[in-house]
């Protein structure tokens, strides 16, 4: 029996960081395969997960539902047959709707020897309110369909802000386990225990509502013409109902570049992205690029904060920017891309 754990979260919430923590502290000794579905043309995260000895199967098709409903069944069966893993971690696109992911996994699970042990959503506590307001349709769907909500960056929040964030999340999901303690104070095993506790409660809850009408059950996403997963033709839009495709709202600009950057130059670029709206609404940027000293820099950017660290050499520099209303020409100029 292979366990399947879905770890979702809006762009830049810290999904990969949580996965690395769980791999190190909770899943030691297990044979694990990670399936990523990255929104955007370039999968950057694969590199440093491969460093951790994890098999990465990236599906960079942008539209999460097609890749899951179509390729996903095949990919999942292939992974099961080839690796026979103890656990498959699925990291959906940051803008995918968790209801669609769960539905797609359940469709495959029926015919294979797998068990969905939990669906987690990672929420950036500091940006929860802003994302809910600006991108509620996508953000709230992830929260509503999660068995466990893990709030990231709580160590840099006041008690009042954390309580406000938790209350907002509870409005959308009253039954999930919620982890608010800073991650570095918790062991991965404690996070896993909270997930399993939530899963048992969900199963109990579903037993009482086995007719499929349950408000919190996983039975209520049917694949019809109102489906918002982004896999239908654009003439199926039902904007008057407030439904949007992820690829209508979010765009991704990704390039390979041989340009060598100085650390100062990269910092200026990231400061510029943070402080100016001329590039669009930037929700996430990441990349691995060569510097002028022959080393490599890996960068991660979410609104109002970014991180640069040493990276492993790659065959060429790669970077990806995800957001809404992106100005690609301005981004090319900023990143010195010809």
MARSE-721443 format. One line per field, with one value per residue (C-alpha): residue number from 1; residue in three letters; x, y, z. Coordinates in pm, 1 decimal, decimal comma, padded with zeros to 6 digits, always signed. Each point is the difference from the previous one (the first is absolute). Layout:
<sites>
guti = c(NUM | ...)
tivex = c(ALA | ...)
X = c(X | ...)
Y = c(Y | ...)
Z = c(Z | ...)
</sites>
This chain:
<sites>
guti = c(1 | 2 | 3 | 4 | 5 | 6 | 7 | 8 | 9 | 10 | 11 | 12 | 13 | 14 | 15 | 16 | 17 | 18 | 19 | 20 | 21 | 22 | 23 | 24 | 25 | 26 | 27 | 28 | 29 | 30 | 31 | 32 | 33 | 34 | 35 | 36 | 37 | 38 | 39 | 40 | 41 | 42 | 43 | 44 | 45 | 46 | 47 | 48 | 49 | 50 | 51 | 52 | 53 | 54 | 55 | 56 | 57 | 58 | 59 | 60 | 61 | 62 | 63 | 64 | 65 | 66 | 67 | 68 | 69 | 70 | 71 | 72 | 73 | 74 | 75 | 76 | 77 | 78 | 79 | 80 | 81 | 82 | 83 | 84 | 85 | 86 | 87 | 88 | 89 | 90 | 91 | 92 | 93 | 94 | 95 | 96 | 97 | 98 | 99 | 100 | 101 | 102 | 103 | 104 | 105 | 106 | 107 | 108 | 109 | 110 | 111 | 112 | 113 | 114 | 115 | 116 | 117 | 118 | 119 | 120 | 121 | 122 | 123 | 124 | 125 | 126 | 127 | 128 | 129 | 130 | 131 | 132 | 133 | 134 | 135 | 136 | 137 | 138 | 139 | 140 | 141 | 142 | 143 | 144 | 145 | 146 | 147 | 148 | 149 | 150 | 151 | 152 | 153 | 154 | 155 | 156 | 157 | 158 | 159 | 160 | 161 | 162 | 163 | 164 | 165 | 166 | 167 | 168 | 169 | 170 | 171 | 172 | 173 | 174 | 175 | 176 | 177 | 178 | 179 | 180 | 181 | 182 | 183 | 184 | 185 | 186 | 187 | 188 | 189 | 190 | 191 | 192 | 193 | 194 | 195 | 196 | 197 | 198 | 199 | 200 | 201 | 202 | 203 | 204 | 205 | 206 | 207 | 208 | 209 | 210 | 211 | 212 | 213 | 214 | 215 | 216 | 217 | 218 | 219 | 220 | 221 | 222 | 223 | 224 | 225 | 226 | 227 | 228 | 229 | 230 | 231 | 232 | 233 | 234 | 235 | 236 | 237 | 238 | 239 | 240 | 241 | 242 | 243 | 244 | 245 | 246 | 247 | 248 | 249 | 250 | 251 | 252 | 253 | 254 | 255 | 256 | 257 | 258 | 259 | 260 | 261 | 262 | 263 | 264 | 265 | 266 | 267 | 268 | 269 | 270 | 271 | 272 | 273 | 274 | 275 | 276 | 277 | 278 | 279 | 280 | 281 | 282 | 283 | 284 | 285 | 286 | 287 | 288 | 289 | 290 | 291 | 292 | 293 | 294 | 295 | 296 | 297 | 298 | 299 | 300 | 301 | 302 | 303 | 304 | 305 | 306 | 307 | 308 | 309 | 310 | 311 | 312 | 313 | 314 | 315 | 316 | 317 | 318 | 319 | 320 | 321 | 322 | 323 | 324 | 325 | 326 | 327 | 328 | 329 | 330 | 331 | 332 | 333 | 334 | 335 | 336 | 337 | 338)
tivex = c(UNK | UNK | UNK | UNK | UNK | UNK | UNK | UNK | UNK | UNK | UNK | UNK | UNK | UNK | UNK | UNK | UNK | UNK | UNK | UNK | UNK | UNK | UNK | UNK | UNK | UNK | UNK | UNK | UNK | UNK | UNK | UNK | UNK | UNK | UNK | UNK | UNK | UNK | UNK | UNK | UNK | UNK | UNK | UNK | UNK | UNK | UNK | UNK | UNK | UNK | UNK | UNK | UNK | UNK | UNK | UNK | UNK | UNK | UNK | UNK | UNK | UNK | UNK | UNK | UNK | UNK | UNK | UNK | UNK | UNK | UNK | UNK | UNK | UNK | UNK | UNK | UNK | UNK | UNK | UNK | UNK | UNK | UNK | UNK | UNK | UNK | UNK | UNK | UNK | UNK | UNK | UNK | UNK | UNK | UNK | UNK | UNK | UNK | UNK | UNK | UNK | UNK | UNK | UNK | UNK | UNK | UNK | UNK | UNK | UNK | UNK | UNK | UNK | UNK | UNK | UNK | UNK | UNK | UNK | UNK | UNK | UNK | UNK | UNK | UNK | UNK | UNK | UNK | UNK | UNK | UNK | UNK | UNK | UNK | UNK | UNK | UNK | UNK | UNK | UNK | UNK | UNK | UNK | UNK | UNK | UNK | UNK | UNK | UNK | UNK | UNK | UNK | UNK | UNK | UNK | UNK | UNK | UNK | UNK | UNK | UNK | UNK | UNK | UNK | UNK | UNK | UNK | UNK | UNK | UNK | UNK | UNK | UNK | UNK | UNK | UNK | UNK | UNK | UNK | UNK | UNK | UNK | UNK | UNK | UNK | UNK | UNK | UNK | UNK | UNK | UNK | UNK | UNK | UNK | UNK | UNK | UNK | UNK | UNK | UNK | UNK | UNK | UNK | UNK | UNK | UNK | UNK | UNK | UNK | UNK | UNK | UNK | UNK | UNK | UNK | UNK | UNK | UNK | UNK | UNK | UNK | UNK | UNK | UNK | UNK | UNK | UNK | UNK | UNK | UNK | UNK | UNK | UNK | UNK | UNK | UNK | UNK | UNK | UNK | UNK | UNK | UNK | UNK | UNK | UNK | UNK | UNK | UNK | UNK | UNK | UNK | UNK | UNK | UNK | UNK | UNK | UNK | UNK | UNK | UNK | UNK | UNK | UNK | UNK | UNK | UNK | UNK | UNK | UNK | UNK | UNK | UNK | UNK | UNK | UNK | UNK | UNK | UNK | UNK | UNK | UNK | UNK | UNK | UNK | UNK | UNK | UNK | UNK | UNK | UNK | UNK | UNK | UNK | UNK | UNK | UNK | UNK | UNK | UNK | UNK | UNK | UNK | UNK | UNK | UNK | UNK | UNK | UNK | UNK | UNK | UNK | UNK | UNK | UNK | UNK | UNK | UNK | UNK | UNK | UNK | UNK | UNK | UNK | UNK | UNK | UNK | UNK | UNK | UNK | UNK | UNK | UNK | UNK | UNK | UNK | UNK | UNK | UNK)
X = c(+00000,0 | +00146,1 | -00094,7 | -00073,4 | +00055,3 | -00110,2 | +00181,9 | -00160,5 | +00032,3 | -00015,5 | +00307,9 | +00300,3 | -00174,0 | +00289,1 | -00114,6 | +00349,2 | +00142,9 | -00267,7 | +00063,8 | +00372,3 | -00073,3 | -00236,3 | +00247,0 | +00273,6 | -00194,9 | -00316,6 | +00048,7 | +00351,6 | +00046,6 | -00303,3 | +00031,6 | -00144,6 | -00086,2 | -00092,9 | -00229,0 | +00010,4 | -00241,5 | +00156,6 | -00194,8 | +00232,2 | +00236,5 | +00300,7 | +00025,1 | +00262,6 | -00066,0 | +00092,5 | +00371,5 | +00029,6 | -00248,4 | +00211,0 | +00291,4 | -00197,5 | -00012,7 | -00365,0 | -00132,4 | -00168,4 | -00261,2 | -00080,7 | -00304,6 | +00041,3 | -00324,5 | -00142,6 | -00356,6 | -00016,3 | -00321,0 | +00094,0 | +00333,9 | -00162,3 | -00307,1 | +00181,9 | +00369,4 | -00044,7 | -00166,1 | +00271,0 | +00278,7 | -00127,6 | -00032,3 | +00343,7 | +00152,9 | -00170,5 | +00116,0 | +00353,3 | +00090,2 | -00254,6 | +00038,4 | -00121,9 | -00125,3 | -00070,5 | +00013,5 | -00200,6 | +00085,0 | -00264,2 | +00040,9 | -00022,1 | -00305,7 | -00175,6 | -00329,6 | +00041,9 | -00350,7 | +00111,8 | +00319,7 | -00180,7 | -00261,5 | +00266,7 | +00190,5 | -00321,7 | -00077,2 | +00333,9 | -00007,1 | -00307,8 | +00188,8 | +00336,2 | +00134,1 | +00035,6 | -00138,4 | -00034,2 | +00125,4 | -00036,1 | -00034,2 | +00191,8 | -00012,8 | +00291,4 | -00110,4 | +00233,9 | -00142,2 | +00129,1 | -00174,2 | -00314,2 | -00230,1 | +00141,3 | -00020,9 | -00351,4 | -00107,4 | +00176,3 | -00002,3 | -00271,0 | -00139,5 | +00327,6 | +00135,5 | -00324,2 | -00050,0 | +00332,6 | -00093,1 | -00351,3 | +00113,0 | +00291,8 | +00004,7 | +00288,3 | +00087,6 | +00364,3 | +00065,5 | +00349,4 | +00205,0 | -00187,8 | +00327,6 | -00001,9 | -00365,6 | -00155,2 | -00250,4 | -00279,3 | +00088,6 | +00028,1 | -00340,6 | -00152,6 | +00146,4 | -00117,7 | -00353,8 | -00011,9 | +00112,5 | -00251,0 | -00278,2 | +00085,5 | +00083,0 | -00128,0 | +00115,0 | +00364,3 | +00286,3 | +00184,5 | +00370,5 | +00097,7 | +00322,0 | +00316,6 | +00139,0 | +00347,2 | -00154,6 | -00176,9 | +00132,9 | -00126,8 | -00147,3 | -00227,0 | -00126,3 | -00062,1 | -00188,0 | -00227,5 | -00067,4 | -00095,0 | -00224,3 | -00180,1 | -00035,3 | -00165,2 | -00243,0 | -00080,2 | -00069,5 | -00229,2 | -00171,4 | -00046,7 | -00149,3 | -00278,1 | -00059,1 | +00042,8 | -00266,2 | +00252,4 | -00183,7 | +00243,5 | +00114,7 | +00358,0 | +00024,5 | +00196,9 | -00300,9 | -00110,1 | +00221,9 | -00146,2 | +00177,8 | -00259,0 | -00016,8 | +00027,9 | +00324,1 | +00258,3 | +00311,2 | +00114,1 | -00021,5 | -00285,8 | -00004,8 | -00020,8 | -00355,5 | -00115,3 | +00058,0 | -00279,1 | +00125,5 | -00342,6 | +00025,3 | +00339,0 | +00191,4 | +00337,8 | +00267,1 | +00337,8 | +00157,3 | -00237,3 | +00100,2 | +00363,2 | +00280,3 | +00347,1 | +00310,8 | +00294,5 | +00330,1 | +00337,2 | +00285,1 | +00376,4 | +00033,1 | +00231,3 | -00124,6 | +00186,0 | -00152,8 | -00063,5 | -00168,9 | -00232,5 | -00085,0 | -00085,8 | -00223,1 | -00188,2 | -00034,9 | -00138,6 | -00249,9 | -00109,7 | -00036,6 | -00152,2 | -00328,9 | +00123,4 | +00071,6 | -00352,4 | -00117,6 | +00296,8 | -00096,9 | +00302,6 | +00338,4 | +00270,6 | +00303,4 | +00348,7 | +00251,1 | +00378,2 | +00193,2 | +00305,2 | +00233,8 | -00085,7 | -00241,1 | -00378,7 | -00270,3 | -00346,2 | -00269,2 | -00353,8 | -00232,2 | -00348,1 | -00159,5 | +00195,8 | +00272,6 | +00262,9 | +00290,9 | +00321,8 | +00218,4 | +00277,7 | -00124,6 | +00132,9 | +00125,1 | -00261,0 | +00039,2 | -00111,0 | -00156,5 | -00377,2 | -00252,8 | -00374,8 | -00238,9 | -00365,5 | -00271,3 | -00289,5 | +00013,1 | +00373,7 | +00187,2 | +00241,3 | +00194,0 | +00069,3 | +00107,2 | +00236,2 | +00162,8 | +00025,5 | +00164,6 | +00221,9 | -00155,3 | +00055,9)
Y = c(+00000,0 | +00334,1 | +00307,2 | +00317,7 | +00336,3 | +00315,5 | +00317,0 | +00306,3 | +00369,9 | +00330,4 | +00121,6 | +00038,3 | -00123,7 | -00230,2 | -00336,2 | -00111,6 | +00101,5 | -00207,7 | -00296,6 | +00013,2 | +00011,3 | -00298,2 | -00197,7 | +00059,1 | -00042,8 | -00201,3 | -00224,7 | -00136,3 | -00349,4 | +00025,2 | -00037,4 | +00325,2 | +00143,8 | +00364,7 | +00101,1 | +00372,8 | +00189,0 | +00339,7 | +00289,3 | +00149,5 | -00113,7 | -00074,6 | -00228,5 | +00151,7 | -00199,0 | -00337,2 | +00063,8 | +00030,7 | -00276,5 | -00227,8 | +00099,9 | -00159,6 | -00328,1 | +00035,8 | -00109,0 | +00301,1 | -00032,5 | +00350,8 | +00073,1 | +00356,1 | +00023,7 | +00301,8 | -00125,6 | -00215,8 | -00180,7 | -00129,2 | -00122,1 | -00164,4 | -00148,5 | -00093,5 | -00058,2 | -00037,8 | -00340,5 | -00132,5 | +00173,0 | -00130,9 | -00358,9 | +00024,5 | +00123,8 | -00280,9 | -00267,3 | +00133,4 | +00095,9 | -00174,5 | +00288,4 | +00002,9 | +00352,3 | +00238,2 | +00369,6 | +00213,5 | +00368,8 | +00164,0 | +00332,3 | +00298,9 | +00124,6 | -00333,4 | -00066,2 | -00267,8 | -00136,4 | -00091,0 | -00163,4 | -00209,4 | -00104,3 | -00105,2 | -00201,1 | -00170,3 | -00094,6 | -00179,0 | -00137,9 | -00206,8 | -00239,9 | -00018,2 | -00103,9 | +00348,6 | +00189,5 | +00378,9 | +00064,3 | +00377,4 | +00320,6 | +00288,7 | +00366,6 | +00225,6 | +00359,2 | +00296,6 | +00158,2 | +00346,7 | +00008,0 | -00197,1 | +00303,8 | +00159,3 | -00321,6 | -00070,3 | +00346,0 | +00004,6 | -00366,2 | -00148,7 | -00233,2 | -00195,5 | +00058,3 | -00088,3 | -00318,7 | -00133,2 | +00084,8 | -00144,6 | -00340,4 | -00058,6 | -00249,3 | +00188,3 | +00370,0 | +00078,1 | +00371,4 | +00108,0 | +00300,4 | +00018,3 | +00072,6 | +00349,6 | +00077,9 | +00164,6 | -00204,6 | +00230,3 | -00045,8 | -00377,0 | -00015,7 | +00213,2 | -00227,3 | -00316,9 | +00143,5 | +00082,4 | -00352,9 | -00153,4 | +00188,4 | -00207,4 | -00328,6 | -00081,6 | -00361,6 | -00011,7 | -00040,0 | +00332,6 | +00029,7 | +00347,8 | -00072,6 | +00112,8 | -00294,6 | +00017,7 | -00070,2 | -00310,8 | -00334,4 | -00130,0 | -00298,2 | +00236,7 | +00152,3 | -00350,6 | -00097,2 | +00306,1 | -00094,5 | -00355,8 | +00117,1 | +00231,8 | -00282,0 | -00230,1 | +00277,4 | +00055,9 | -00370,0 | +00001,8 | +00312,0 | -00160,5 | -00314,3 | +00213,8 | +00161,8 | -00292,6 | +00124,2 | +00235,7 | +00317,0 | +00079,0 | +00358,4 | -00096,4 | -00333,2 | -00054,4 | -00093,7 | +00331,7 | +00081,4 | -00137,0 | +00056,5 | +00195,7 | +00309,5 | +00219,8 | -00164,6 | +00263,6 | -00209,9 | +00156,7 | -00305,2 | +00104,7 | +00223,4 | +00368,0 | +00026,8 | -00190,9 | +00296,7 | +00071,1 | +00330,6 | +00107,9 | -00282,4 | +00119,9 | -00300,8 | +00049,2 | -00218,1 | +00025,0 | +00080,9 | +00294,5 | +00166,2 | -00104,9 | +00003,7 | -00136,0 | +00131,7 | -00235,6 | +00017,3 | -00162,4 | +00247,8 | -00012,1 | +00348,8 | +00010,7 | +00215,1 | +00158,0 | -00042,6 | +00376,9 | -00007,0 | -00283,5 | +00184,3 | +00315,2 | -00202,5 | -00155,4 | +00337,9 | +00142,8 | -00287,6 | +00060,0 | +00375,4 | +00059,7 | -00090,7 | +00056,6 | -00372,5 | -00109,1 | -00161,1 | -00224,4 | -00287,2 | -00221,4 | +00002,5 | -00260,4 | -00107,6 | -00137,8 | +00218,4 | +00023,0 | +00279,3 | +00182,8 | -00199,0 | -00336,4 | -00098,9 | -00036,7 | +00190,0 | -00128,3 | +00257,0 | -00013,1 | +00297,3 | +00054,3 | +00344,0 | +00210,4 | -00256,1 | -00198,4 | -00231,0 | -00063,6 | -00302,3 | -00203,5 | -00247,6 | -00310,3 | +00055,2 | -00054,1 | -00043,1 | +00359,5 | +00280,6 | -00028,0 | +00232,2 | +00018,2 | +00281,3 | -00071,3 | +00255,9 | +00188,5 | +00253,1 | -00059,1 | +00236,0 | -00237,3 | +00270,4 | +00186,1 | -00328,8 | -00083,4 | +00338,0 | -00035,8 | -00343,7 | +00093,4 | -00266,6 | +00051,7)
Z = c(+00000,0 | -00105,2 | +00202,4 | -00195,3 | +00165,7 | -00182,9 | +00105,5 | -00155,4 | +00071,8 | -00179,0 | -00185,0 | +00229,0 | +00316,4 | +00087,6 | -00140,9 | -00101,2 | +00338,5 | +00176,9 | -00231,3 | +00077,2 | +00373,8 | -00018,6 | -00211,5 | +00252,6 | +00323,8 | -00065,0 | -00300,7 | +00058,1 | -00135,0 | -00225,5 | -00374,7 | -00128,9 | -00338,0 | -00041,6 | -00285,1 | -00065,5 | -00215,2 | -00040,1 | -00147,4 | -00255,3 | -00267,4 | +00215,9 | +00302,9 | +00225,9 | +00318,6 | -00147,6 | +00035,0 | +00372,7 | +00070,2 | -00221,4 | +00224,7 | +00283,2 | -00196,9 | -00098,2 | -00336,3 | -00157,7 | -00268,0 | -00118,5 | -00206,3 | -00117,4 | -00187,5 | +00177,1 | -00005,1 | +00306,9 | -00079,9 | -00342,1 | +00118,5 | +00299,6 | -00163,2 | -00320,2 | +00060,8 | +00371,0 | -00002,0 | -00228,3 | +00194,5 | +00332,3 | -00124,5 | -00160,3 | +00325,3 | +00193,7 | -00247,7 | -00042,6 | +00356,6 | +00222,6 | +00247,6 | +00359,9 | -00050,9 | -00286,0 | +00079,3 | -00241,2 | -00013,0 | -00219,9 | -00173,4 | +00233,1 | -00186,7 | -00046,2 | +00171,3 | +00264,4 | -00067,8 | -00353,5 | +00124,4 | +00262,8 | -00255,7 | -00250,9 | +00262,3 | +00114,4 | -00361,8 | -00026,9 | +00354,2 | -00075,4 | -00223,8 | +00177,9 | +00337,1 | +00143,5 | +00297,6 | +00015,8 | +00350,6 | +00007,7 | -00193,4 | +00149,8 | -00087,4 | +00091,8 | +00063,1 | +00030,3 | +00315,1 | -00083,6 | -00338,1 | +00078,7 | +00013,5 | -00316,7 | -00204,9 | +00122,9 | -00110,2 | -00338,6 | -00107,6 | +00219,2 | -00262,6 | -00015,6 | +00350,0 | +00180,7 | -00201,1 | +00128,2 | +00358,0 | -00023,6 | -00127,1 | +00234,9 | +00284,6 | +00165,3 | -00020,1 | +00070,7 | +00051,0 | -00099,0 | +00118,9 | +00332,8 | +00181,0 | -00147,3 | +00076,0 | +00304,8 | +00202,1 | -00119,6 | -00368,1 | +00042,7 | +00172,1 | -00276,4 | -00268,5 | +00181,7 | +00031,7 | -00373,4 | -00085,5 | +00244,4 | -00180,4 | -00307,7 | +00170,1 | +00347,4 | +00018,5 | -00113,9 | +00244,7 | +00017,1 | +00076,6 | +00120,1 | +00192,5 | -00184,6 | -00196,1 | +00148,1 | +00342,9 | -00129,4 | -00110,1 | -00335,4 | +00189,8 | +00197,4 | -00324,4 | -00134,7 | +00318,4 | -00036,0 | -00363,4 | +00091,7 | +00282,8 | -00243,1 | -00251,9 | +00258,1 | +00091,9 | -00367,9 | -00051,4 | +00303,3 | -00136,3 | -00344,8 | +00155,6 | +00143,1 | -00337,2 | -00234,9 | -00239,6 | -00162,5 | +00098,5 | +00278,0 | -00010,9 | +00084,0 | -00179,7 | -00316,7 | -00211,8 | -00131,8 | -00295,8 | -00317,9 | -00327,7 | -00197,0 | -00214,1 | +00309,8 | +00104,6 | +00090,8 | -00033,7 | -00321,7 | -00222,5 | -00226,0 | -00302,0 | +00068,8 | -00133,5 | +00306,8 | +00230,0 | +00243,1 | +00125,2 | +00119,2 | +00253,3 | +00117,9 | -00131,8 | -00164,2 | -00144,3 | +00168,1 | -00333,8 | -00049,4 | +00324,1 | +00041,1 | -00250,4 | +00016,6 | -00172,3 | -00002,3 | -00182,7 | -00022,7 | +00009,1 | -00027,4 | +00151,6 | +00302,2 | +00287,0 | +00289,3 | +00346,5 | +00010,8 | -00339,1 | +00105,7 | +00320,6 | -00196,3 | -00234,0 | +00291,4 | +00175,6 | -00323,1 | -00033,9 | +00357,6 | -00021,9 | -00342,6 | -00160,4 | -00352,8 | -00043,0 | +00101,7 | +00324,3 | +00078,0 | +00230,0 | -00038,5 | -00164,8 | +00026,9 | -00186,3 | -00005,9 | -00182,7 | -00041,8 | +00166,4 | -00131,4 | +00230,9 | -00153,8 | +00279,4 | -00010,5 | +00185,2 | +00074,8 | +00076,6 | +00134,7 | -00001,8 | +00142,0 | +00050,2 | +00249,9 | +00062,8 | -00183,9 | +00066,9 | -00192,6 | +00076,1 | -00158,1 | -00260,0 | -00172,5 | -00356,0 | -00270,2 | -00376,1 | -00051,1 | +00199,3 | +00042,7 | +00153,0 | +00024,1 | +00098,8 | +00081,1 | +00055,8 | -00145,0 | -00286,8 | -00056,7 | -00231,9 | -00171,6 | -00184,7 | +00324,5 | +00165,7 | -00287,2 | +00039,2 | +00379,0 | -00018,8 | -00299,8 | -00217,4 | -00370,4)
</sites>
